[in-house]
Amino acid sequence: DICASLIIIELFSYFSVLNSLARINQTVDTGNSGLVLEALQSSEACLRNIEPGYADKYLSTLKAVKANKAKVCIIQS
């Protein structure tokens, strides 16, 4: 059935993006801007115009957002 095939393709695509987000989060935890840059530039991340010159900025911004999110989760629990 073509509908089932399309759903499987969509699910695989969503899984790839979620997997990429998990990889980006893991690289942020390493503190290595080169690894963060690689994760952001991966085709699975579906991101465009990732500039290598901003690798340190990407890392610091993602770390700050992640820390803030953790604070919000603690406050809400």
Disulfide bonds with the S-S distance in Angstrom:
none
